[in-house]
Amino acid sequence: MMLLLSLFSRFALFSLMAVGGGITLIPEMHLYVVENHHWMSGQEFASLFAIAQAAPGPNVLVVSLIGWKVAGLAGALTTTVGMCGPSSVLSYYVARLWARFHDSPWRRAIERGLAPLTIGLVSGSAMLMSVAANQHVSGWLLCAASALLAWRTRLNPLWLLGGGAVLGLMGWI
Amino acid sequence: MKSTLIIPTRRQLFMGFFGIGLSGFGGVLPLAHRMLVQQRRWLDEEEFTELLGLGQILPGPNIVNMSIAIGARFHGVAGAWLAVAGLMLAPLVIVLSMAMLYDHYQALPHVQGALHGLASSAAGLLLAMALRMGQKIERHLLAWLLAALTFITVGVLRWPLLLVLLVLAPVSVLLARRRLQAREQA
């Protein structure tokens, strides 16, 4: 019970720190569950992230998997509700006032001001996940090829994930 | 144009977001746009952009924030609950089932291999996302500097995110405000 409470309070705090979406929290969640509490290895963290990416639905589901890994089904529900709760309450109230801020100069300033931070955080997430996921040169090559294809083409990401899984299945990664 | 928009019933609201949650792979935003604006016509282009901006400016998962705002707009608190429940229900069940399979079979060498490959590709997708976002960054030295500072403090030095945000977010917003003001006066 104590574990669930501390999971909930931590993810509720994360909820309010997720500037630019759930993906930006990867470094902070990694710090919390891998580096500080040793609830899983970096490799396991990368696997959970990969499973969440391969599943349909919002990216934020990686949070449910982390909760599940730490404390089972109750953990999954705890982290998911913690992660979505506070920001959802905030959205509900701000949405009702939103129209009023339409012409406020601060609105554009906040949008522009937060964008570089989001980019920095997503880059940090990408670096951390790459280091955790790629153990050999072949992994780095696959990672770079996926990045390049996803960046430069309009290929459905599911093909890249599926291709990666098949290469791995054959023991090449 | 407004007259052609459709106000969903509660049931339609739930089912609509249920569909969005089930069919989006690697992020659901493009799909949400197609369904909400083009197919079901609950929102026009302008309203969608407006609500997307709201979802992005507020902390938390963007699509969840957006579904709360859209649900609330049509059916108040109940609408917000229905939209977010519709969005999350099926993906949550699926992802947890996948995790249980993973737990059960992770010791098998083939499964481990497949997961290594999957993880490398998934990391690559995240890199691509960072590259795409980097391309769209404001062409201003300060924006680059703040992005780099965030990357280094959080990603490399591993400082706590809360600390970094409490310092950098207000600074970055104030600087952006000054840039916008300078542009208006020019």
Interface residues (C-beta under 8 A of the other chain):
Chain A: L13 S15 L16 M17 A18 V19 G20 G21 G22 I23 L25 I26 P27 E28 L31 E35 Q43 A46 S47 L48 F49 A50 I51 A52 Q53 A54 A55 P56 G57 P58 N59 V60 L61 S64 L65 W68 K69 L73 A76 T80 M83 C84 P86 S87 S88 L90 S91 Y92 V94 A95 R96 W98 H102 P105 W106 R107 R108 A109 I110 E111 R112 G113 L114 A115 P116 L117 T118 I119 G120 L121 V122 S123 G124 S125 A126 M127 L128 M129 S130 A132 A133 N134 Q135 G139 W140 L142 C143 A144 A145 S146 A147 L148 L149 A150 W151 N156 P157 L158 L160 L161 G163 G164 A165 V166 L167 G168 L169 M170 G171 W172 I173
Chain B: G21 L22 S23 G24 F25 G26 G27 V28 E50 L51 G53 L54 G55 Q56 I57 L58 P59 G60 P61 N62 I63 V64 N65 M66 I68 A69 A72 R73 V77 A80 V84 L87 M88 A90 P91 L92 I94 V95 L96 M98 A99 Y102 Q106 P109 H110 G113 A114 L115 H116 G117 L118 A119 S120 S121 A122 A123 G124 L125 L126 L127 A128 M129 A130 L131 R132 M133 G134 I137 E138 L142 A143 W144 L145 L146 A147 A148 L149 T150 F151 V154 G155 V156 R158 P160 L161 L162 L165 L168 A169 S172 V173 L174 L175 A176 R177 R179 L180 Q181
